[in-house]
Amino acid sequence: MRTLFTALLGLTFSLTASATDFYRVEVVLIGFFDENSASHEQWPVTLEEPDDGSRFEEDALLGTEDILLTDSDSDKLTEETPEEITPEEVLIKPAAGLDFQSASQRINYRQDMKVLWHQAWLEKIQDEDNAIEHTVEATDEKNGIMTEVSGSIRLHKSRFLHITPDLNLQQFVQGYADDPDNPYSAERQWLPVRAAHINRSRRMRSNEIHYLDHPLLGILIQVTPVEDEEAPAETATDTSGQAE
């Protein structure tokens, strides 16, 4: 998967050193919709059966030397400065300024994957006890498979930056359910086929693109420090469910 995303990410970004606690965070959740690939492993049908998230591979780090540089479609953070920003105020960057916009479009062109959730925001990243929880809710369909993701993403800072996804993923396919009360029913419906609980903290470095790989879900993230006075007040934007 690392080779795939190295090819997909035609991005240019600036590396800005900063001692501030404020960071620009951008996260993309990529659903994998390849039934043949997914069926090679054993999965619980639903999360009533335990799954410890152990299939989450060690995070793959994509450094600047790995990126195919093209024209950047990122915008500078140039909005007005708010009078005061508290740690609880999660500031979201509008969709027009997403650095991974082109990469997301390339992902959606593929037949076996699709962007489920894509957001960017500014956050004063705290220690683990005070980490801000970002709610994730996304559903999408491709190749006769429907994927639902729910849960949260938290970031915290100790010696290093850390991301902790706590996500429940459920996949469905269309079929005919066994109904003892109506054995002749021919109504097709979405039936659960596999599920996973993704809950593994990963260490990150700022100004670098990280990719966390799981057989059913990829997480692409970049965290970039910004000066406090550069942090704009912006409104939430969710670009999940982008057109193919």
C-alpha positions, 0 to 999 in steps of 0.5 A: 500500500505504501507504493500505491499512496506514494504514487497517488500523493502529488503534493507540495508542502512547506516545512515550517519549524515552530515551537507553538502548540497549534497545528494544522491537521488533515486526515483522510479515511480511505475505505477499501472495496475489494471483496476478493482481497478482504475475503482472504482474511478471517473477520468477525461478521459484526463487532459482537465478536472480538477484534483487537485491531491487531491487523493495523500495520505499523504506520508507514512514513512518507517523507518528502523524498517519497512524494511525487511533486506536482502543482500544489493545490493548498491554500495559505492560512491567511484568514483574520486572527481571532482574539482568543483560541481555547484548546476546546475550539477545534478550527476546521479548514474549508474544503477549498484549502485541503492539501490532500484534495488532489490525492483524494480525487485520485483515490476515488478514481480507483475501482477498489477504494474510496474516500470515506471522510476527509477533514482538516482543522487547526488544533492546539494539541494537548497532552494525552489526558486533555486530548480533543476527541473528533467524532467520525461518522461516514458511510459509503458504497462501491462495488456492491460493498457498503462500509460504515465507519464510526468512532473518534480520532484523538491527537496528543503530544508528549515527546512526540505527536500521537494519533489514536483512532478509535473506530468501528468499521462494518462492511455489508453486501447485498443478499437475501436474509434468512427469515423463518417467518417469511421463507419466500421473501425475495427482498434483497438487503444489506447483510453484514459480512465483516467488521473491525475495531481499529484502536491503535495509537501511532507516533508521528512527526510534524511536517511529514505525511503518515499513512496507517494501513489496515486491510479494510481502512487506510488513514492518511494524516499530516500535522503541520505546526502553525504560529498562534497568531496565524490560526484563523477562525473557520467553519467545519467542512466535511468532504466525505462522500466525494464523487468518483 
